């Protein structure tokens, strides 16, 4: 059953909390519920939210460390990389989106061994 949450601010706060606790799957779930209404009404923030959702999935792959986790993580983080530029002053909940993007960037630095191959 598709779960939808119209409380984007609450979802972003919950996302940040879950990311801080390294509960990446939970972070993905909570923001995805708020992403569905954004997507359905073609809100410009839908892509930014989707990038953050995929970033959480990226770190869940790393956390689980299953076979080919690094390749999976690099593929999934691409969505975040494509859409992070949408986090600009003036968007609704800018401070929360910015904090979420900064958290993702900090996690990427913590896991350089996975992401350094992306730098050329």
Secondary structure, 3 states (H helix, E strand, C coil): CCCCCCCHHHHHHHHHHHHHCCCHHHHHHHHHHHHHHHHHCCCCHHHHHHHHHHHHHHHHHHHHCCCCHHHHHHHHHHHHHHHHHHCCCCCCCHHHHHHHHHHHHHHHHHCHHHHHHHCC
